[in-house]
């Protein structure tokens, strides 16, 4: 390392508001672990320093022309259709999601996103909160850090996550829309209980979801395996720009080739 370059720890402290979020303090991670277990979601407002948020927003805007844009249809369970059920059954009801995405290999190596993602203190902080011994990057070159762009009319429709937890950083809010909405404990994936009646009520607008207000620079941890959630369509000319930081609890895991082709349009 160049003598004039900051150490990884100093670099991390320059990215994160360390005064409010001392990542190496176990009291903080323990308290957040309890909150995540209780609420299923935590939002750390102002996690990124304002100058870092601004720089990352500018960087992301400069990469937008490289994004792969998709309009995909899916059911809320993110599974193939069940031919044994009618097309109008809630399991087979098709929803539309649309967004643009920048993949890990398109993020500049010198970006603060890479420095944050790779920082041992940050990984250990997240691991303690979500109850894992360690966290590992994806084995493929596309899936670890993704930057998502949602222009006017773009949305992420109702779904459950396949992963145990999700980590996001909001870089830019739209003028309107782009609301993160969710309902906890809608299904029990571990027990195989899909709660078709409850899901149908949500899709038909008969159940009111919770809303999580998020400002740029906020780090969000969310357990979405049993909590249904969506991001409403963007309204206005300002894109919603969101970073997804994805880890695994075991090394050597890659996103499936089918998923990579669907979300990124390529395998590597």
PENOR-V132823 format. One line per field, one symbol per residue. ss: DSSP state (H for helix, E for strand, L for the rest). phi: phi as a letter, one per 20 degrees, with the letter a starting at -180 (. if undefined). A space follows every 50 residues. Layout:
ss->???
phi->???
This chain:
ss->LLLLLLLHHHHHHHHELLLLLLLLLHHHHHHHHHHHHHHLEEEELLLELH HHHHHHHHHHHHHHHHLEEEEEEELLLLLLLLLLLLLLLLLLLLEEEEEE EELHHHLLLLLHHHHHHHLHHHHHHHHHHHLLLLLELLLLLLLLEEEEEE LELLLEEEELLLLLLEEEEEEELLLEELLEEEELLLLEHHHLELLHHHHH HHHLLLLLLEEELLLLLLEEEELLLLLEEEELLEELLLLEEEEEELLELL LLLLLLHHHHHHHHLLLL
phi->.ffeeffgffffffeefffecffeefffffffffffffdmbccefmfefg ffgfffffffffegfefedccddaefelcffdffdffefgfdfeddcbad bdegfeeggeffffffgefgffffgfgffemdfbccfffeeddfccdddc egnebdfgadeeefbccccedbeffbmmeecbcelfccffemeelgffff fffemeceefcdfcdgneeddbedfddfbbcfgfdoeefedcddddccec fnedffffffffedmaea
